[in-house]
Amino acid sequence: MKRRDFLFTVPLLAALTAAPALAQDIQDRTIKFGYFVNAESPVGHGVRKFAEIVAAKSGGKLKVREFPAAQLGNENQQQSALIAGTQEMAAPGSPQLVGAVKEFGLLDFPYIVSTLPQADALLDGPFGQTLLKTLPAKGIVGLGYFENGFRHVTNSKRPVKGLADLDGLKIRVQLNPVFIDTFRAFKTNPVPLGFGELYTALETKAVDAQENPLPNIVTTKFYEVQKYLSLTGHVYGNNIILMSKKFWDKLSATEQKIISEAMTEAIAYQRKISREQLAKGLDDLKAAGMQIDDVAQSEKDKMREISKPITEKFMTQYDAETVKLFKAELERIQKL
C-alpha cells in the first residue's frame, strides 16, 4: 500500500468502525411533546422543527409526537407527568414553573424588557441559564426558551387606551401570583385559568378579558369572542422547553447531544417564525374585525409605577443571589 493510500484509508476505517458504535448509542424512542397553544402557533412550528431535526440526526430512531392545545392535560397535569416520567416533553410559560422554582416569577415582572434583543439577551444569558439549572432538582430538565412575545390585553367590553380603562374588567390571568397581584393593582378582577379553558371562558362571558401575545390571539381565534385589542406590551412571554429528568437520564450521551443540538436549532427557527407572525398579526386581527388601540408610553409608565411595590415584594421572597444576578442582567441589557 502506498503511503498516500494509507493516509486516506486510516481515517476511513476509523469512521466506519465508529459508525456502528454511534448507532448503538441511539435507541428507538418516542417522545411525547405536549404544549398548550394551537398547532399553528410559533410554538407549534418550533416543536415540528425540533421533531424534524431530531429525526434527521438520529436516523429516524428518535421520534417526536406533538400534542398541541392541552391534549395531554393542563399545565399542572403535564408538569406532574414530566416529573413522573409518563410524558417526555412540554413547553409551558414561565408562570407555570413558579410552583417548582419561584424565581421563574422574575421573568413575569412588568416592563422589564422593551425590545426583542433585550429579551433574547436575558433568556439566553447568565440569568436565563441559571434558572434552567435549578430544574433538575425538581425532576425536570430545561432545554431552553421558545418565544411567546409581548403580551397585550383584549376584552369584549370597551376600548382600553390606558390604565383607567382597565378598572373593573374581569380578566383571565396565568396561574402565577405575580400576574394575579399585578392585575389586581391595575384594578381589574383577575381570574387564574389554564390556557386550554380560556376560549370557552371568553365565549361564555365567564371573563371579560385576557392577555396574550399577538400570535396566540390570532391562532386561537380570540378575535371571535373579543372585540378590543390594547397594545399594552406589559410582559414579554416565553415558553420554557422541558424534558422529564427520568427520561433524560435514560438517554445515552449521544442521544442527549442530538436533543440539545436539535433544540438549539429549533429555538432559532421558532423565534424567527414568531417574529414573522408578529409582523402580520395586527393586519390579521384588523381584518378579522378587532378594534386595535395603542397605549401611550405615559400610560405604560403609570402601569410600571403601580406594579413596582408588587415586584419589590416578590423580590424579597426570592433567592438573594438570583435577584442580584437578575438586576445586574437588566442593567446590562438596557444598553442593547
Phi, psi and chi 1 to 4 in degrees:
 res  aa     phi    psi   chi1   chi2   chi3   chi4
   1 MET       -  132.4 -177.4 -176.7  -68.4      -
   2 LYS   -70.2  153.9  -66.4 -179.8 -179.7  179.4
   3 ARG   -56.5  -42.5  169.1   88.1  179.2  156.7
   4 ARG   -64.5  -41.4 -176.3  178.6   60.4 -177.7
   5 ASP   -62.5  -40.0  -66.0  -23.7      -      -
   6 PHE   -62.4  -41.4  177.9   77.6      -      -
   7 LEU   -62.4  -33.9  -70.2  173.9      -      -
   8 PHE   -82.4  -28.5  -80.5   96.6      -      -
   9 THR   -77.0  -38.4  -57.3      -      -      -
  10 VAL   -59.7  -50.0  169.3      -      -      -
  11 PRO   -61.7  -34.6  -22.3   32.9      -      -
  12 LEU   -66.0  -44.5  176.7   61.3      -      -
  13 LEU   -62.5  -40.2  -73.2  173.3      -      -
  14 ALA   -61.9  -42.1      -      -      -      -
  15 ALA   -66.0  -41.2      -      -      -      -
  16 LEU   -67.0  -38.2  -69.4  173.8      -      -
  17 THR   -75.3  -26.3   54.3      -      -      -
  18 ALA   -77.1  -29.6      -      -      -      -
  19 ALA   -59.0  -47.1      -      -      -      -
  20 PRO   -61.5  -37.7  -22.1   33.6      -      -
  21 ALA   -62.3  -41.3      -      -      -      -
  22 LEU   -64.2  -44.0  179.9   64.1      -      -
  23 ALA   -61.4  -37.9      -      -      -      -
  24 GLN   -67.6  -22.6  -69.8  169.7    4.5      -
  25 ASP   -78.2   -7.5  -76.8  -15.3      -      -
  26 ILE  -116.5  118.0  -53.3  172.4      -      -
  27 GLN  -101.0  161.5  -62.3 -176.0   26.6      -
  28 ASP   -70.3  117.8  -72.6  -51.1      -      -
  29 ARG  -140.7  146.4  -58.6 -176.6 -168.5  -87.3
  30 THR  -113.6  128.6  -61.6      -      -      -
  31 ILE  -109.9  113.2  -61.7  169.0      -      -
  32 LYS   -83.2  120.2  -62.0 -172.8  -64.9  -65.5
  33 PHE  -117.0  105.0 -163.1  145.7      -      -
  34 GLY   -97.9  143.1      -      -      -      -
  35 TYR  -147.4  177.6   56.3  100.2      -      -
  36 PHE  -115.0   -7.7  -53.2   95.4      -      -
  37 VAL  -108.2  177.4  -69.6      -      -      -
  38 ASN   -62.2  150.9 -173.7  -76.7      -      -
  39 ALA   -62.6  -25.2      -      -      -      -
  40 GLU   -90.6    4.1  -68.6  -51.1  -49.9      -
  41 SER   -70.5  164.9   67.1      -      -      -
  42 PRO   -56.8  -34.6  -28.8   36.8      -      -
  43 VAL   -62.0  -44.6  170.2      -      -      -
  44 GLY   -59.3  -42.9      -      -      -      -
  45 HIS   -62.2  -38.8  -75.9  -80.3      -      -
  46 GLY   -66.2  -40.7      -      -      -      -
  47 VAL   -63.2  -43.4  171.0      -      -      -
  48 ARG   -68.2  -36.5  -74.3 -171.2  -68.3  -79.1
  49 LYS   -64.2  -42.0  175.6   57.6   72.0  172.4
  50 PHE   -58.9  -45.8  171.8   69.1      -      -
  51 ALA   -60.4  -41.6      -      -      -      -
  52 GLU   -63.8  -44.9  173.5 -170.5  -43.3      -
  53 ILE   -70.0  -42.3  -61.3  167.9      -      -
  54 VAL   -60.6  -43.6  163.5      -      -      -
  55 ALA   -62.2  -42.2      -      -      -      -
  56 ALA   -66.2  -43.1      -      -      -      -
  57 LYS   -72.3  -24.4  -72.8  179.7  177.4  -71.2
  58 SER  -102.9    7.5   67.6      -      -      -
  59 GLY    64.5   28.7      -      -      -      -
  60 GLY    84.5    2.1      -      -      -      -
  61 LYS   -79.0  -35.1  -72.9 -168.8  170.1 -174.8
  62 LEU   -94.9  115.3  -62.3  178.3      -      -
  63 LYS  -113.7  132.9  -56.9  172.9 -176.5   67.4
  64 VAL  -109.7  124.3  177.9      -      -      -
  65 ARG  -107.4  123.4  -68.7 -177.0   60.0 -161.3
  66 GLU   -90.8  144.0   64.9  168.1  -36.1      -
  67 PHE  -132.4   88.1  -67.2   86.4      -      -
  68 PRO   -78.9  177.4   29.9  -34.2      -      -
  69 ALA    53.8   40.7      -      -      -      -
  70 ALA    58.6   32.1      -      -      -      -
  71 GLN   -63.4  -26.8  -69.6  178.5   23.7      -
  72 LEU   -96.3   10.9  -62.2 -179.6      -      -
  73 GLY   116.0  175.0      -      -      -      -
  74 ASN   -76.8 -178.3   63.2   30.1      -      -
  75 GLU   -59.3  -45.2  -68.6   89.6  -18.3      -
  76 ASN   -66.7  -38.1  -70.8  -25.6      -      -
  77 GLN   -66.0  -42.0  -70.1  167.9  -30.4      -
  78 GLN   -70.1  -36.2  -68.4 -160.0   33.3      -
  79 GLN   -64.5  -40.3 -174.0  171.8  -42.4      -
  80 SER   -63.2  -38.0  -64.6      -      -      -
  81 ALA   -67.1  -35.7      -      -      -      -
  82 LEU   -62.4  -46.8  -67.9 -179.7      -      -
  83 ILE   -62.9  -38.5  -65.7  168.3      -      -
  84 ALA   -75.8  -17.5      -      -      -      -
  85 GLY    85.9   11.8      -      -      -      -
  86 THR   -91.2   -8.1   56.7      -      -      -
  87 GLN  -136.8  140.1  177.4  178.0  -31.7      -
  88 GLU   -88.6  -40.9  -71.8   74.3   33.0      -
  89 MET  -142.1  155.3  -65.7 -173.6   72.3      -
  90 ALA  -154.8  165.9      -      -      -      -
  91 ALA  -139.8   70.0      -      -      -      -
  92 PRO   -79.2  166.2   32.7  -36.4      -      -
  93 GLY   -77.1  162.3      -      -      -      -
  94 SER   -58.4  -32.0   53.1      -      -      -
  95 PRO   -58.2  -28.2  -27.5   36.9      -      -
  96 GLN   -76.1  -10.9  -78.2   71.9   55.2      -
  97 LEU   -98.2   -4.8  -78.8  179.8      -      -
  98 VAL   -65.8  -23.2  -64.6      -      -      -
  99 GLY   -68.3  -29.7      -      -      -      -
 100 ALA   -88.2  -48.0      -      -      -      -
 101 VAL  -136.3  102.8  178.7      -      -      -
 102 LYS   -63.9  -21.8   59.0 -172.5  176.4 -177.3
 103 GLU   -65.8  -15.6  -75.6   74.1   20.9      -
 104 PHE   -62.1  -20.4  -86.1   95.6      -      -
 105 GLY   -62.6  -20.7      -      -      -      -
 106 LEU   -62.1  -30.4  -68.7  163.7      -      -
 107 LEU   -69.1  -16.7  -67.3  175.4      -      -
 108 ASP  -102.6   10.6  -58.3  -48.9      -      -
 109 PHE   -67.7  138.6  -76.1    2.0      -      -
 110 PRO   -64.3  137.5  -21.4   32.3      -      -
 111 TYR    57.5   36.3  -61.5  109.0      -      -
 112 ILE   -80.7  -24.6   57.7  173.1      -      -
 113 VAL  -130.0  152.2  -63.2      -      -      -
 114 SER  -124.2   -6.8   55.8      -      -      -
 115 THR  -135.8  160.7   68.9      -      -      -
 116 LEU   -67.6  -39.1  -65.7  172.6      -      -
 117 PRO   -59.9  -37.1  -28.1   37.0      -      -
 118 GLN   -63.5  -42.4  -72.0  176.2   -0.3      -
 119 ALA   -63.1  -45.4      -      -      -      -
 120 ASP   -59.0  -43.2  -71.4  -13.3      -      -
 121 ALA   -65.3  -36.8      -      -      -      -
 122 LEU   -68.9  -44.1 -175.7   65.2      -      -
 123 LEU   -76.1  -40.5  -64.9  176.6      -      -
 124 ASP   -87.4  -11.3  -61.4  -23.3      -      -
 125 GLY   -88.3 -165.3      -      -      -      -
 126 PRO   -56.6  -37.3  -24.6   33.6      -      -
 127 PHE   -68.9  -51.6  177.2   70.8      -      -
 128 GLY   -60.4  -38.8      -      -      -      -
 129 GLN   -71.8  -32.8  -60.9  -49.8  -59.8      -
 130 THR   -62.6  -41.5  -66.7      -      -      -
 131 LEU   -61.4  -43.5  -70.8 -178.7      -      -
 132 LEU   -60.7  -35.0  -65.9 -177.2      -      -
 133 LYS   -69.6  -13.9  -70.8  174.2 -175.8  176.2
 134 THR   -81.6  -12.7   65.7      -      -      -
 135 LEU   -78.0  -37.1  -69.2  172.1      -      -
 136 PRO   -54.8  -32.9  -29.5   37.4      -      -
 137 ALA   -65.3  -17.0      -      -      -      -
 138 LYS  -100.7    7.1  -53.7  -63.1 -179.2  179.6
 139 GLY    88.6   16.3      -      -      -      -
 140 ILE  -135.5  147.0  -52.3  167.1      -      -
 141 VAL  -112.3  129.9  174.1      -      -      -
 142 GLY   -96.3  124.0      -      -      -      -
 143 LEU  -102.3   -7.5  -62.5  175.4      -      -
 144 GLY   143.6 -167.3      -      -      -      -
 145 TYR  -129.7  124.0  -60.2   87.6      -      -
 146 PHE   -83.0  157.6  -80.5  161.2      -      -
 147 GLU   -88.3  136.7  176.0  168.4  -79.7      -
 148 ASN  -108.6  -33.5 -151.7   -6.0      -      -
 149 GLY   102.4  174.7      -      -      -      -
 150 PHE   -69.5  135.4  -73.9   99.8      -      -
 151 ARG   -91.4  141.3  -56.5  179.9   73.7   87.4
 152 HIS  -132.3  156.8  -53.6  -72.4      -      -
 153 VAL   -93.5  135.3  171.1      -      -      -
 154 THR  -122.0  156.0   71.6      -      -      -
 155 ASN  -157.7  168.2   83.3   97.2      -      -
 156 SER  -107.4    4.4   59.0      -      -      -
 157 LYS   -99.5  -51.5  -68.0  -73.9 -171.0 -178.2
 158 ARG  -164.0  161.8   57.0  179.4  176.5  -94.6
 159 PRO   -62.7  140.5  -19.7   31.4      -      -
 160 VAL  -118.8  106.7  171.6      -      -      -
 161 LYS  -109.6   -4.4  -62.3 -176.6  179.0 -178.3
 162 GLY  -168.5 -178.7      -      -      -      -
 163 LEU   -57.3  -43.8 -176.7   62.0      -      -
 164 ALA   -61.6  -29.6      -      -      -      -
 165 ASP   -72.9  -15.8  -60.8  -39.0      -      -
 166 LEU   -77.4  -19.5  -70.4  169.2      -      -
 167 ASP   -52.2  120.9 -163.5  -20.9      -      -
 168 GLY    88.1   -8.3      -      -      -      -
 169 LEU   -68.4  137.1  -74.7  177.7      -      -
 170 LYS   -89.1  105.4 -168.1  173.0 -174.7 -179.6
 171 ILE  -117.2  131.7 -175.7  168.5      -      -
 172 ARG   -72.4  132.8  175.7  -93.6  179.1 -179.2
 173 VAL  -128.0  166.5  -63.9      -      -      -
 174 GLN   -71.2  164.7  -61.3 -172.3   80.8      -
 175 LEU   -80.1   70.7  -52.5  170.3      -      -
 176 ASN  -149.9  126.9 -178.3  -34.6      -      -
 177 PRO   -61.6  -27.9   16.5  -29.0      -      -
 178 VAL   -63.7  -46.3  173.1      -      -      -
 179 PHE   -64.0  -44.7  -87.7   79.2      -      -
 180 ILE   -61.2  -49.3  -66.0  168.0      -      -
 181 ASP   -68.5  -35.9  -75.0    6.5      -      -
 182 THR   -64.1  -47.6  -63.5      -      -      -
 183 PHE   -73.6  -24.3  -83.3   90.6      -      -
 184 ARG   -67.4  -38.0 -170.3  171.1  -72.3  132.9
 185 ALA   -66.6  -27.1      -      -      -      -
 186 PHE   -80.0    5.4  -65.8  161.5      -      -
 187 LYS    68.3   25.7  -63.2 -173.1  177.7  178.9
 188 THR   -93.3  174.4   67.2      -      -      -
 189 ASN  -108.3   92.3  179.7   12.2      -      -
 190 PRO   -74.7  136.1   24.4  -29.8      -      -
 191 VAL  -124.0  109.1  178.9      -      -      -
 192 PRO   -74.0  126.5   21.7  -27.8      -      -
 193 LEU  -143.3  150.2  -75.4  174.3      -      -
 194 GLY   -68.9  154.5      -      -      -      -
 195 PHE   -61.7  -36.7 -171.6   84.3      -      -
 196 GLY   -63.9  -20.8      -      -      -      -
 197 GLU   -93.7   -4.8  -54.3  168.0   71.9      -
 198 LEU   -71.8  -47.0  177.9   50.8      -      -
 199 TYR   -57.6  -45.9 -173.9   95.3      -      -
 200 THR   -63.0  -39.3  -60.6      -      -      -
 201 ALA   -63.5  -37.6      -      -      -      -
 202 LEU   -71.2  -41.8  -65.2  169.3      -      -
 203 GLU   -64.3  -38.5 -175.8  177.7   35.9      -
 204 THR   -88.3    1.9   60.6      -      -      -
 205 LYS    64.8   22.2  -51.3  -64.6 -175.5 -175.2
 206 ALA   -63.8  -30.3      -      -      -      -
 207 VAL  -132.2  154.4  -66.3      -      -      -
 208 ASP   -89.0  -28.5  -52.6  -45.1      -      -
 209 ALA  -145.5  168.1      -      -      -      -
 210 GLN  -156.3  172.1   65.0   86.5   42.2      -
 211 GLU  -139.6  129.4   44.8   84.6   47.9      -
 212 ASN  -158.9  163.2 -104.0  -68.9      -      -
 213 PRO   -69.1  158.7  -19.4   32.2      -      -
 214 LEU   -56.4  -45.4  -68.0  178.2      -      -
 215 PRO   -59.2  -37.4  -27.6   37.4      -      -
 216 ASN   -66.3  -38.7  -72.9   -2.1      -      -
 217 ILE   -63.9  -39.2  -64.6  168.5      -      -
 218 VAL   -72.1  -54.2  173.2      -      -      -
 219 THR   -71.8  -25.3   59.2      -      -      -
 220 THR   -91.5   -0.9  -45.4      -      -      -
 221 LYS    60.4   39.5  -60.5 -177.2  178.0 -179.5
 222 PHE   -62.9  -21.0  -72.0  147.2      -      -
 223 TYR   -62.0  -18.1   52.6   80.4      -      -
 224 GLU   -71.8  -23.6  -64.4  176.7  -19.0      -
 225 VAL  -126.3    7.5  -70.7      -      -      -
 226 GLN  -136.3  135.2  -61.8  -86.0  -88.4      -
 227 LYS   -96.4  -35.1  172.1   65.6  175.8  174.5
 228 TYR  -115.3  131.4  -55.2  101.2      -      -
 229 LEU  -116.6  130.3  166.1   64.0      -      -
 230 SER  -119.6  124.3  -54.9      -      -      -
 231 LEU   -83.1   72.4  -60.0  177.7      -      -
 232 THR   -78.0  -34.5   51.2      -      -      -
 233 GLY    51.7   39.3      -      -      -      -
 234 HIS   -76.6  -24.4   50.4  -80.7      -      -
 235 VAL  -144.7  142.4  167.1      -      -      -
 236 TYR   -90.4  120.3  173.6   82.7      -      -
 237 GLY   -95.9  149.7      -      -      -      -
 238 ASN  -138.3  162.1   62.3   83.9      -      -
 239 ASN  -119.5  125.1  -70.2   88.0      -      -
 240 ILE   -91.5  125.3  -58.2  159.1      -      -
 241 ILE   -85.1  117.0  -55.9  130.8      -      -
 242 LEU  -115.7  146.9  -55.8  177.9      -      -
 243 MET  -130.6  143.5  176.5  167.5  -84.2      -
 244 SER   -59.3  128.9  164.3      -      -      -
 245 LYS   -66.3  -33.6 -172.2  173.1 -176.0  -60.7
 246 LYS   -60.4  -39.2  -75.2 -171.6  174.9 -179.0
 247 PHE   -73.0  -46.2  179.7   73.4      -      -
 248 TRP   -54.8  -42.7  176.7  -98.1      -      -
 249 ASP   -68.8  -18.5  -71.4  -15.5      -      -
 250 LYS   -80.6  -18.6  -66.8  176.5 -176.1  177.0
 251 LEU   -76.3  148.0  -59.8  176.4      -      -
 252 SER   -73.6  166.4   67.8      -      -      -
 253 ALA   -60.2  -36.0      -      -      -      -
 254 THR   -64.1  -44.9  -60.9      -      -      -
 255 GLU   -65.4  -41.4  -69.4  168.8  -33.2      -
 256 GLN   -61.4  -40.1  -70.4  178.4   -8.3      -
 257 LYS   -64.9  -42.8 -175.2  171.5 -175.0  -73.3
 258 ILE   -59.7  -46.8  -72.9  170.7      -      -
 259 ILE   -65.7  -43.3  -75.1  171.6      -      -
 260 SER   -64.0  -45.8  -64.1      -      -      -
 261 GLU   -66.1  -40.1  -69.7  178.2   -9.6      -
 262 ALA   -64.0  -38.2      -      -      -      -
 263 MET   -69.7  -37.3 -173.9   51.2   70.5      -
 264 THR   -58.3  -43.8  -62.8      -      -      -
 265 GLU   -67.6  -41.0  -66.2 -179.9   43.7      -
 266 ALA   -66.5  -36.2      -      -      -      -
 267 ILE   -62.4  -45.5  -74.1  170.2      -      -
 268 ALA   -61.0  -42.0      -      -      -      -
 269 TYR   -66.4  -44.1  175.0   82.6      -      -
 270 GLN   -62.7  -41.5 -169.9  -88.6  -17.6      -
 271 ARG   -66.5  -36.0  -67.8 -178.5 -172.7  174.4
 272 LYS   -61.4  -48.0  175.6  176.9  175.3  -71.2
 273 ILE   -61.8  -42.7  -67.0  -66.1      -      -
 274 SER   -57.6  -43.9  175.2      -      -      -
 275 ARG   -73.6  -29.8  -71.1  159.6 -160.3 -169.7
 276 GLU   -67.3  -41.4  -71.6  172.9   -3.1      -
 277 GLN   -68.6  -35.0  -71.6 -164.0    9.6      -
 278 LEU   -59.3  -40.5  -77.3  172.6      -      -
 279 ALA   -63.5  -31.1      -      -      -      -
 280 LYS  -107.0   -3.5   65.9 -172.8  -68.0  -70.0
 281 GLY   -60.9  -43.2      -      -      -      -
 282 LEU   -63.3  -41.6  -72.6  176.2      -      -
 283 ASP   -62.3  -41.3  -69.9  -22.9      -      -
 284 ASP   -63.0  -41.3  -69.4  -19.2      -      -
 285 LEU   -72.4  -36.4  -67.5  171.9      -      -
 286 LYS   -62.1  -44.5  -75.1  177.2 -175.7  176.0
 287 ALA   -63.5  -29.1      -      -      -      -
 288 ALA   -81.5   -3.9      -      -      -      -
 289 GLY   101.1    8.7      -      -      -      -
 290 MET   -77.6  144.7  -71.2 -163.5   87.9      -
 291 GLN   -89.3  125.0  177.0  177.3  -39.0      -
 292 ILE  -111.7  125.6  -60.0  174.7      -      -
 293 ASP  -119.5  128.6  -67.4  -63.6      -      -
 294 ASP   -71.4  153.5  -77.4  -42.3      -      -
 295 VAL  -116.1  120.4  175.7      -      -      -
 296 ALA   -61.3  150.5      -      -      -      -
 297 GLN   -59.0  -34.0 -173.3   59.7   49.3      -
 298 SER   -62.1  -35.2   58.5      -      -      -
 299 GLU   -72.7  -38.7  -69.0  -63.7  -43.6      -
 300 LYS   -63.3  -37.8  -67.0  179.0 -178.8  178.8
 301 ASP   -62.9  -39.0  -70.0  -18.8      -      -
 302 LYS   -61.6  -43.4  -71.5  179.7 -171.6  176.0
 303 MET   -64.1  -39.4  -64.2  167.4   77.7      -
 304 ARG   -63.3  -44.8 -178.3 -172.6  -69.0  109.2
 305 GLU   -64.1  -42.2  -74.9  -58.2  -48.3      -
 306 ILE   -64.8  -33.3  -73.7  174.5      -      -
 307 SER   -82.8  -12.5   64.8      -      -      -
 308 LYS   -57.4  -45.7  -88.5 -174.1  178.7  178.5
 309 PRO   -60.2  -30.1  -23.6   34.1      -      -
 310 ILE   -71.0  -46.8  -64.9  160.2      -      -
 311 THR   -64.9  -36.8   59.1      -      -      -
 312 GLU   -66.0  -37.8  -71.1  169.4    1.1      -
 313 LYS   -63.1  -46.2  177.5 -171.8   78.9  171.2
 314 PHE   -69.2  -34.3  -82.1  100.2      -      -
 315 MET   -61.4  -30.2  -86.6 -161.6  -90.7      -
 316 THR   -70.0  -17.1   64.1      -      -      -
 317 GLN   -93.0   -7.8  -58.6  172.6   16.3      -
 318 TYR   -98.7  164.8  -61.8  148.3      -      -
 319 ASP   -57.9  128.7  174.4   71.8      -      -
 320 ALA   -61.7  -40.7      -      -      -      -
 321 GLU   -67.7  -36.4  -74.0  -58.5  -49.3      -
 322 THR   -67.0  -40.8  -55.6      -      -      -
 323 VAL   -64.1  -40.5  169.5      -      -      -
 324 LYS   -60.8  -44.8 -178.7  179.3  177.5 -179.0
 325 LEU   -64.5  -41.2  175.3   60.7      -      -
 326 PHE   -57.6  -49.1  174.4   66.6      -      -
 327 LYS   -64.3  -39.7  -70.3  179.6  175.9  178.3
 328 ALA   -65.2  -39.9      -      -      -      -
 329 GLU   -69.0  -38.0  -75.8  -65.5  -78.7      -
 330 LEU   -61.3  -40.5  -70.8 -173.5      -      -
 331 GLU   -64.9  -40.7 -175.6  175.8  -12.8      -
 332 ARG   -64.9  -46.6  176.7 -179.4   70.9   86.6
 333 ILE   -76.0  -15.9   66.5  175.9      -      -
 334 GLN   -61.8  -19.8  -67.0  -51.6  -46.4      -
 335 LYS   -83.6   -8.6  -57.8  168.9 -174.0  174.8
 336 LEU   -81.9      -  -59.9  179.3      -      -
